Amino acid sequence: MKILQNTLYVTKENAYVRLDGESADVRLDGKSLGRFPLINLAGIVTLGWDIACSPALMGACAERGIAVSFLNPHGKFLAAVHGYPNGNVLLRRRQHRAADDPAAALDIARRCIQAKFSNTRTLLRRAAREAKDADAAAALSLCADIHRNRISETLRAATTDELRGIEGDTAAHYFRGFNALIVSPDEKMRLAGRSRRPPRDPVNAVLSFLYTLLAHDCRSACAAAGLDPQIGFLHADRPGRPGLALDLMEEFRPVLADRVALSLINRRQLSSRDFRFFENGSVLLSDDARRTLLQVWQERKREEITHPTLGEKMPLGLVPLMQARLLARHLRGDFAHYLPFLWK
């Protein structure tokens, strides 16, 4: 079993991360803020406009399969550094052929979306059981039933375009009722419809930031399993978009990102005071709020679960890699179908 390694998040503007022996040394104003052995790292993520990494560090990370991602202070992806692909070219050729085969692509995409609907239903049902307000409980139960019905609807989708339509409509319904999941008394901590670039309220700011972190992890998982993160089955090809990572990410939105967002808000670890509101309507996390979010994110990834397919105990943060490996085994012909992650 692969050991869950840490992700180093660098948030200090003007920081410089250099290679020092076998460690990443984070420096600011000529002083070391900390040294982090590369053997313990799965990734490095910078969050700022003026954070630099030395070429020697990026080269060492590329050799060791440590993904280096550069994000702006608000979590928008800018660039990434990867080394030579893992695995062999035959697996990636099978992946490309499957992506070009409408039936094969639809089968994989359908299973990813079915897992997303099932995992979202689990989140909604748990929230409905815990809800103290009867109206909120009823709304959450209704949304859970809709997700159950949409799982059946995916079987009737004849093309990936039809499947995308079902997914888009279901996601819109989910976010329209998202506030029923929030119990914080802070009235500003409410979702005013899904908005992305830029987020228009604190909840959207939290969700967008977490989805970016999840995309980084899924991109790294795909690369580590020898797959091409760019070539997806559900998400159409687009320059610069990691389609397969976004496909894999669908299963984990409710399990990792949404769950962490709701925990931060409902436990009042974040309030409206932790955000900056701008005249153009955008809302962004403060520096302290980002650090709080990253800490809770890492804690969630360390929580142990029993993988429903493999039957092994593992940290939740390892599951995207396990799913990427299961997808690779399907593409190699070991399994007739891709076995998605179903949260219990």
BAVO-902645 format. One record per residue: x, y, z of N, C-alpha, C in turn. Coordinates in steps of 0.1 Angstrom, whole numbers, padded with zeros to 4 digits, always signed. Layout:
# residues N
XYZXYZXYZ...
END
This chain:
# residues 344
+0008-0012+0000+0000+0000+0000+0009+0012+0000+0006+0021-0009+0013+0034-0009+0010+0042+0003+0020+0049+0008+0018+0058+0020+0013+0071+0016+0003+0077+0023-0002+0090+0020+0009+0100+0023+0014+0108+0014+0024+0118+0016+0018+0132+0017+0025+0141+0022+0020+0155+0024+0021+0163+0011+0013+0173+0011+0014+0184+0001+0019+0196+0008+0029+0202+0003+0035+0215+0009+0028+0226+0002+0021+0234+0010+0014+0246+0005+0022+0259+0009+0026+0267-0001+0034+0279+0002+0025+0291-0001+0022+0298+0010+0013+0310+0008+0019+0323+0010+0031+0324+0015+0038+0337+0017+0043+0343+0005+0038+0356+0002+0043+0363-0010+0057+0365-0009+0064+0365-0020+0079+0367-0021+0087+0356-0015+0080+0345-0012+0088+0333-0007+0095+0327-0019+0106+0320-0016+0114+0313-0026+0117+0299-0021+0113+0289-0029+0115+0275-0025+0127+0269-0033+0137+0265-0026+0149+0260-0033+0152+0246-0028+0161+0239-0036+0165+0226-0032+0177+0227-0023+0176+0220-0012+0187+0220-0002+0190+0205+0001+0199+0199-0005+0202+0185-0004+0190+0177-0009+0183+0170+0000+0171+0162-0004+0159+0168+0002+0159+0181+0004+0148+0188+0010+0144+0200+0002+0131+0204+0004+0126+0217-0001+0128+0227+0010+0135+0238+0007+0138+0248+0017+0130+0261+0014+0120+0264+0022+0112+0276+0019+0118+0288+0026+0121+0298+0018+0129+0310+0024+0121+0323+0021+0123+0332+0031+0116+0345+0029+0126+0355+0036+0129+0365+0028+0139+0376+0032+0152+0370+0037+0157+0360+0030+0169+0354+0033+0169+0344+0045+0158+0342+0051+0157+0333+0063+0149+0321+0059+0152+0309+0064+0145+0297+0062+0133+0296+0071+0121+0293+0064+0109+0291+0072+0107+0277+0075+0114+0268+0068+0112+0254+0071+0118+0245+0060+0123+0234+0063+0129+0224+0053+0120+0212+0054+0116+0207+0042+0107+0196+0040+0113+0185+0032+0116+0173+0037+0122+0163+0029+0114+0159+0017+0120+0158+0006+0112+0154-0006+0106+0141-0005+0112+0132+0002+0107+0118+0003+0093+0118+0010+0090+0129+0017+0077+0129+0024+0066+0137+0016+0070+0142+0004+0061+0151-0003+0055+0144-0015+0042+0146-0017+0035+0141-0029+0033+0153-0039+0034+0165-0034+0032+0177-0042+0036+0190-0035+0038+0200-0043+0041+0214-0038+0031+0223-0045+0024+0231-0038+0014+0240-0043+0018+0254-0038+0020+0264-0047+0022+0277-0043+0009+0285-0046+0006+0294-0036-0006+0302-0037-0002+0317-0036+0002+0323-0047+0006+0337-0047+0011+0342-0060+0013+0355-0062+0017+0361-0074+0033+0361-0075+0039+0361-0064+0054+0363-0064+0060+0352-0055+0057+0340-0058+0063+0329-0051+0071+0321-0062+0084+0318-0059+0092+0312-0069+0098+0299-0064+0100+0290-0074+0107+0277-0071+0120+0277-0079+0131+0272-0074+0143+0271-0081+0142+0260-0092+0150+0262-0103+0150+0252-0113+0155+0238-0108+0165+0239-0099+0170+0226-0093+0159+0219-0085+0151+0227-0078+0140+0220-0070+0130+0214-0080+0126+0222-0090+0116+0217-0100+0121+0204-0107+0134+0204-0110+0140+0192-0116+0139+0180-0107+0143+0183-0094+0143+0171-0085+0129+0166-0083+0119+0175-0082+0105+0171-0080+0100+0163-0092+0104+0168-0104+0100+0161-0117+0106+0147-0117+0118+0145-0113+0124+0132-0113+0118+0122-0103+0112+0128-0092+0106+0120-0081+0091+0118-0082+0085+0124-0093+0071+0124-0095+0063+0132-0085+0069+0143-0080+0063+0152-0071+0057+0164-0080+0044+0165-0080+0038+0176-0088+0040+0189-0082+0043+0199-0090+0045+0213-0085+0034+0221-0093+0025+0227-0085+0014+0235-0091+0016+0250-0086+0013+0259-0096+0014+0273-0092-0001+0279-0094-0006+0284-0083-0019+0290-0082-0018+0304-0079-0028+0313-0083-0028+0326-0078-0033+0327-0064-0032+0338-0057-0036+0338-0043-0051+0334-0040-0059+0334-0050-0073+0330-0049-0076+0316-0053-0065+0308-0056-0067+0294-0059-0069+0291-0074-0068+0301-0083-0069+0298-0097-0056+0292-0102-0058+0281-0110-0046+0274-0115-0039+0282-0126-0026+0283-0125-0018+0290-0134-0009+0281-0143-0002+0272-0136+0007+0263-0143+0011+0251-0134+0017+0241-0140+0022+0230-0133+0035+0224-0139+0043+0218-0131+0055+0212-0135+0055+0197-0133+0057+0189-0143+0057+0174-0142+0069+0169-0149+0073+0157-0145+0084+0151-0152+0079+0141-0163+0088+0132-0167+0083+0122-0177+0072+0114-0172+0062+0110-0180+0051+0103-0175+0055+0089-0169+0047+0085-0159+0049+0072-0153+0042+0062-0162+0045+0049-0159+0038+0038-0167+0044+0037-0180+0037+0030-0189+0042+0028-0203+0033+0034-0213+0038+0036-0225+0030+0042-0236+0018+0034-0240+0019+0021-0238+0008+0012-0242-0005+0015-0234-0003+0018-0221-0015+0022-0214-0021+0035-0219-0013+0045-0222-0018+0058-0226-0024+0056-0240-0019+0047-0248-0025+0045-0261-0039+0039-0260-0040+0030-0250-0053+0024-0247-0063+0035-0243-0058+0044-0234-0066+0055-0229-0071+0063-0241-0062+0067-0250-0066+0075-0261-0076+0069-0270-0074+0056-0272-0083+0048-0281-0097+0048-0274-0097+0045-0261-0110+0045-0254-0117+0058-0255-0110+0069-0253-0116+0083-0254-0121+0085-0268-0116+0079-0278-0121+0081-0292-0132+0072-0295-0135+0062-0287-0146+0052-0289-0158+0057-0281-0168+0062-0288-0180+0068-0281-0186+0058-0271-0187+0045-0274-0193+0036-0264-0184+0034-0252-0171+0032-0254-0162+0031-0243-0161+0043-0234-0161+0055-0240-0160+0067-0233-0173+0070-0225-0184+0067-0231-0197+0068-0224-0198+0059-0212-0193+0047-0213-0194+0038-0202-0186+0043-0190-0174+0048-0192-0165+0053-0181-0171+0065-0176-0175+0074-0185-0181+0087-0180-0194+0085-0172-0202+0075-0176-0215+0072-0169-0212+0068-0155-0202+0059-0153-0199+0054-0140-0193+0065-0131-0185+0074-0136-0181+0085-0128-0192+0094-0123-0202+0096-0132-0213+0105-0128-0223+0097-0119-0225+0084-0121-0233+0077-0112-0227+0077-0098-0213+0076-0097-0207+0077-0084-0209+0091-0078-0208+0101-0086-0210+0114-0081-0224+0116-0075-0234+0111-0082-0248+0112-0078-0250+0104-0065-0244+0092-0065-0245+0084-0053-0239+0090-0041-0227+0095-0043-0219+0101-0031-0226+0114-0027-0231+0122-0036-0239+0134-0032-0251+0130-0024-0258+0119-0029-0270+0115-0022-0266+0111-0007-0255+0104-0005-0250+0100+0008-0248+0113+0017-0242+0123+0011-0240+0136+0018-0254+0142+0022-0263+0142+0013-0276+0148+0016-0284+0140+0026-0284+0127+0025-0291+0119+0034-0286+0120+0049-0272+0121+0050-0267+0123+0063-0271+0136+0069-0271+0146+0061-0275+0160+0065-0289+0160+0069-0298+0153+0061-0312+0153+0065-0315+0146+0078-0307+0135+0081-0309+0129+0094-0305+0138+0106-0295+0146+0103-0290+0154+0114-0297+0168+0115-0305+0171+0105-0311+0185+0105-0321+0186+0116-0320+0198+0123-0330+0201+0133-0342+0208+0128-0341+0214+0117-0352+0221+0111-0360+0212+0101-0373+0210+0103-0381+0201+0096-0381+0204+0081-0382+0217+0078-0382+0221+0063-0369+0218+0057-0358+0221+0063-0345+0218+0058-0343+0202+0056-0348+0195+0065-0347+0180+0064-0355+0175+0052-0367+0181+0050-0375+0177+0039-0369+0180+0026-0363+0192+0025-0356+0197+0013-0344+0188+0009-0337+0185+0020-0325+0176+0017-0329+0162+0013-0340+0157+0019-0345+0143+0015-0350+0143+0001-0356+0154-0003-0361+0155-0017-0350+0156-0027-0340+0163-0024-0328+0164-0032-0321+0151-0033-0320+0144-0022-0314+0130-0022-0322+0121-0031-0335+0122-0031-0343+0113-0039-0341+0116-0054-0340+0129-0057-0337+0134-0071-0324+0127-0076-0314+0128-0067-0301+0122-0071-0302+0107-0073-0310+0100-0065-0312+0086-0067-0319+0083-0081-0329+0091-0084-0336+0090-0097-0326+0093-0109-0318+0103-0107-0309+0106-0118-0298+0095-0121-0295+0087-0111-0286+0076-0113-0292+0067-0124-0305+0064-0123-0312+0056-0133-0313+0063-0146-0314+0076-0146-0315+0084-0159-0302+0083-0167-0291+0082-0160-0278+0081-0167-0278+0068-0176-0285+0058-0172-0285+0046-0180-0292+0048-0194-0301+0058-0195-0308+0061-0207-0300+0070-0216-0289+0076-0211-0281+0085-0219-0274+0078-0230-0277+0082-0243-0271+0075-0254-0258+0080-0259-0255+0093-0254-0242+0099-0258-0237+0106-0246-0224+0110-0247-0218+0118-0236-0224+0131-0235-0229+0137-0246-0236+0150-0245-0249+0149-0237-0256+0138-0239-0268+0136-0231-0264+0135-0216-0254+0127-0213-0249+0125-0199-0245+0139-0193-0238+0147-0201-0234+0160-0196-0247+0168-0192-0257+0167-0200-0269+0175-0198-0276+0170-0185-0276+0157-0182-0282+0152-0170-0273+0157-0158-0260+0156-0159-0251+0160-0148-0253+0175-0146-0253+0183-0156-0254+0198-0154-0267+0202-0148-0278+0195-0152-0292+0199-0146-0292+0194-0131-0286+0183-0128-0286+0178-0114-0277+0187-0105-0266+0191-0111-0257+0200-0103-0264+0213-0100-0271+0218-0110-0278+0231-0108-0289+0230-0097-0296+0218-0097-0306+0216-0086-0299+0215-0073-0288+0208-0072-0281+0206-0060-0276+0219-0054-0271+0228-0062-0266+0241-0057-0277+0250-0054-0289+0249-0060-0300+0257-0056-0305+0254-0042-0303+0241-0038-0307+0237-0024-0296+0236-0015-0284+0241-0019-0272+0239-0010-0273+0246+0003-0281+0257+0004-0282+0264+0017-0289+0256+0028-0296+0246+0024-0302+0237+0034-0292+0229+0041-0280+0228+0036-0269+0221+0042-0262+0230+0052-0264+0243+0052-0257+0252+0060-0265+0256+0072-0259+0254+0084-0265+0258+0097-0259+0269+0104-0249+0275+0098-0242+0287+0104-0252+0298+0105-0253+0306+0117-0262+0317+0118-0257+0329+0110-0245+0329+0105-0240+0341+0097-0248+0341+0084-0256+0352+0082-0264+0353+0070-0256+0355+0058-0244+0360+0059-0236+0361+0047-0230+0348+0042-0230+0338+0050-0225+0325+0046-0236+0317+0040-0240+0322+0029-0251+0315+0021-0246+0315+0006-0251+0305-0001-0248+0304-0015-0258+0311-0024-0254+0321-0031-0263+0329-0039-0262+0324-0054-0264+0311-0056-0262+0305-0069-0247+0302-0071-0244+0293-0080-0230+0289-0082-0224+0300-0091-0213+0306-0086-0205+0315-0094-0190+0312-0092-0183+0313-0103-0169+0308-0103-0158+0319-0105-0159+0326-0116-0148+0335-0120-0154+0349-0122-0154+0357-0111-0150+0354-0098-0161+0349-0089-0158+0343-0078-0169+0339-0068-0176+0351-0063-0189+0351-0061-0197+0362-0057-0201+0362-0043-0198+0352-0035-0201+0351-0021-0191+0342-0014-0191+0342-0001-0180+0335+0006-0181+0320+0004-0193+0314+0003-0195+0300+0001-0189+0296-0013-0192+0304-0023-0186+0301-0036-0171+0302-0036-0165+0312-0028-0151+0313-0027-0145+0301-0021-0151+0295-0011-0146+0283-0004-0147+0271-0014-0158+0269-0020-0160+0258-0029-0150+0259-0041-0148+0270-0047-0139+0271-0058-0125+0268-0054-0121+0273-0042-0107+0271-0037-0105+0256-0035-0115+0249-0029-0114+0235-0026-0114+0227-0039-0122+0230-0049-0122+0223-0061-0109+0224-0068-0102+0235-0067-0088+0237-0073-0079+0227-0066-0079+0226-0053-0070+0217-0046-0073+0203-0049-0086+0199-0051-0090+0186-0055-0085+0183-0069-0086+0192-0078-0081+0190-0092-0066+0188-0092-0059+0195-0083-0044+0192-0082-0042+0178-0078-0049+0173-0068-0047+0159-0063-0051+0149-0074-0062+0151-0081-0066+0142-0091-0057+0142-0103-0052+0153-0107-0042+0154-0118-0029+0146-0114-0025+0148-0102-0013+0140-0097-0016+0125-0097-0028+0122-0092-0031+0107-0092-0031+0101-0106-0037+0108-0115-0037+0103-0129-0023+0101-0134-0014+0111-0132-0001+0110-0137+0007+0098-0130+0005+0097-0117+0012+0086-0109+0007+0073-0114-0005+0071-0118-0010+0058-0123-0006+0055-0138+0001+0065-0144+0006+0063-0158-0004+0067-0168-0015+0074-0164-0025+0079-0173-0022+0093-0178-0028+0097-0189-0027+0111-0194-0037+0119-0188-0034+0129-0179-0044+0137-0172-0053+0145-0181-0048+0148-0194-0054+0157-0203-0066+0150-0210-0065+0137-0212-0075+0130-0221-0086+0124-0213-0098+0131-0213-0109+0126-0204-0119+0119-0213-0129+0114-0206-0140+0107-0212-0154+0115-0211-0155+0122-0200-0167+0130-0198-0164+0145-0203-0154+0150-0198-0150+0164-0201-0143+0165-0215-0149+0173-0224-0144+0174-0237-0130+0179-0237-0122+0176-0247-0108+0181-0249-0108+0196-0250-0099+0202-0243-0098+0217-0244-0083+0220-0240-0077+0228-0248-0063+0231-0245-0061+0236-0231-0052+0229-0224-0048+0233-0210-0058+0227-0199-0068+0220-0203-0077+0215-0194-0074+0200-0191-0072+0196-0178-0069+0182-0175-0082+0174-0175-0087+0170-0187-0100+0163-0188-0102+0151-0179-0092+0142-0179-0093+0130-0171-0093+0133-0156-0085+0143-0152-0084+0146-0138-0098+0152-0133-0105+0159-0142-0118+0165-0139-0128+0154-0139-0127+0144-0147-0136+0132-0147-0135+0125-0133-0123+0122-0129-0120+0115-0117-0125+0124-0105-0124+0136-0106-0127+0146-0096-0142+0145-0092-0150+0142-0102-0165+0142-0100-0169+0133-0088-0162+0122-0087-0166+0112-0076-0163+0118-0062-0153+0128-0062-0148+0132-0049-0153+0146-0045-0161+0153-0053-0166+0166-0050-0174+0165-0036-0184+0157-0035-0191+0156-0023-0184+0151-0011-0175+0141-0014-0168+0134-0003-0157+0143+0003-0149+0150-0005-0138+0157+0000-0142+0172+0000-0144+0178-0011-0145+0193-0012-0158+0198-0005-0169+0193-0009-0182+0198-0003-0182+0196+0012-0178+0184+0016-0178+0180+0030-0169+0190+0038-0157+0193+0033-0148+0202+0040-0154+0216+0041-0160+0220+0030-0166+0234+0029-0177+0235+0040-0186+0225+0041-0196+0225+0051-0191+0224+0065-0181+0217+0067-0175+0216+0080-0169+0229+0085-0162+0236+0076-0156+0249+0079-0167+0259+0082-0178+0259+0075-0189+0269+0077-0197+0266+0089-0201+0253+0090-0211+0249+0101-0204+0249+0114-0191+0246+0115-0184+0247+0127-0179+0261+0131-0182+0270+0122-0178+0284+0124-0163+0286+0124-0156+0277+0117-0142+0280+0116-0139+0291+0106-0149+0293+0097-0149+0305+0088-0162+0312+0090-0161+0325+0090-0173+0334+0090-0171+0345+0079-0181+0353+0078-0180+0364+0067-0169+0373+0070-0164+0374+0083-0153+0383+0086-0139+0378+0080-0139+0365+0075-0127+0359+0070-0126+0361+0055-0134+0370+0049-0134+0372+0035-0133+0387+0031-0128+0389+0019-0127+0403+0014-0137+0405+0003-0145+0416+0005-0156+0419-0005-0151+0431-0013-0152+0429-0026-0147+0439-0035-0158+0446-0043-0156+0458-0048-0166+0466-0054-0172+0460-0067-0163+0451-0074-0168+0445-0086-0177+0433-0083-0179+0430-0070-0188+0419-0066-0181+0406-0062-0168+0405-0065-0160+0393-0061-0157+0392-0047-0156+0380-0042-0154+0377-0028-0142+0367-0027-0132+0371-0018-0120+0362-0018-0117+0359-0003-0110+0348-0001-0106+0344+0012-0094+0353+0017-0094+0356+0030-0083+0363+0035-0071+0353+0037-0059+0358+0040-0048+0349+0042-0050+0339+0053-0055+0344+0064-0057+0335+0076-0068+0325+0072-0078+0329+0065-0088+0319+0061-0083+0308+0052-0074+0312+0043-0067+0302+0035-0060+0291+0043-0052+0296+0053-0044+0287+0061-0053+0278+0069-0065+0283+0074-0074+0275+0081-0080+0264+0072-0084+0268+0060-0089+0259+0050-0079+0248+0047-0067+0252+0044-0056+0242+0041-0054+0232+0052-0054+0237+0064-0053+0227+0076-0064+0217+0076-0076+0222+0075-0088+0213+0076-0088+0203+0064-0084+0208+0052-0083+0200+0040-0073+0188+0042-0061+0191+0048-0052+0181+0051-0057+0171+0061-0064+0176+0071-0069+0167+0082-0079+0157+0076-0088+0163+0067-0098+0154+0060-0091+0143+0052-0081+0146+0045-0074+0137+0037-0067+0126+0045-0064+0129+0058-0058+0119+0066-0068+0109+0073-0081+0112+0072-0091+0104+0078-0091+0090+0071-0092+0079+0079-0091+0066+0074-0105+0061+0070-0106+0054+0059-0118+0047+0054-0114+0033+0049-0124+0025+0048-0122+0012+0041-0127+0013+0027-0118+0011+0018-0121+0013+0003-0132+0002+0000-0143+0007-0006-0154-0003-0009-0151-0013-0019-0142-0011-0028-0138-0021-0038-0127-0030-0034-0116-0023-0028-0104-0031-0025-0105-0037-0011-0114-0032-0002-0116-0037+0011-0104-0034+0020-0096-0025+0017-0084-0021+0025-0086-0008+0032-0081-0007+0044-0081+0006+0051-0071+0015+0045-0074+0028+0043-0064+0037+0038-0069+0052+0041-0060+0061+0041-0064+0075+0043-0072+0080+0030-0082+0088+0033-0091+0093+0022-0083+0099+0011-0072+0106+0015-0064+0113+0005-0057+0104-0005-0057+0091-0002-0051+0081-0012-0061+0076-0022-0074+0078-0019-0084+0071-0027-0083+0076-0042-0081+0089-0045-0080+0093-0059-0069+0085-0067-0058+0082-0060-0048+0074-0067-0052+0060-0069-0059+0054-0059-0065+0041-0060-0075+0040-0072-0083+0050-0073-0093+0050-0084-0086+0052-0098-0075+0060-0098-0068+0061-0111-0062+0048-0115-0057+0040-0105-0051+0027-0107-0062+0017-0112-0074+0018-0106-0085+0009-0110-0089+0013-0124-0089+0026-0128-0092+0029-0142-0081+0024-0151-0069+0025-0147-0058+0019-0156-0060+0004-0158-0064-0003-0147-0066-0017-0148-0077-0020-0158-0088-0012-0158-0099-0014-0167-0094-0012-0181-0086-0001-0183-0081+0001-0197-0072-0009-0202-0065-0016-0193-0056-0027-0197-0064-0040-0199-0077-0040-0195-0085-0052-0198-0086-0061-0186-0081-0057-0174-0083-0065-0162-0097-0066-0157-0104-0055-0159-0118-0054-0155-0127-0050-0167-0139-0056-0167-0148-0053-0178-0153-0039-0178-0154-0033-0166-0158-0019-0164-0150-0012-0154-0150+0001-0155-0143+0009-0144-0152+0008-0132-0145+0006-0120-0152+0005-0107-0150+0018-0099-0160+0027-0099-0159+0040-0093-0159+0039-0078-0156+0050-0071-0156+0050-0056-0170+0054-0051-0176+0045-0043-0189+0047-0038-0188+0049-0023-0191+0061-0018-0189+0065-0004-0201+0059+0004-0197+0053+0016-0207+0047+0025-0206+0053+0039
END
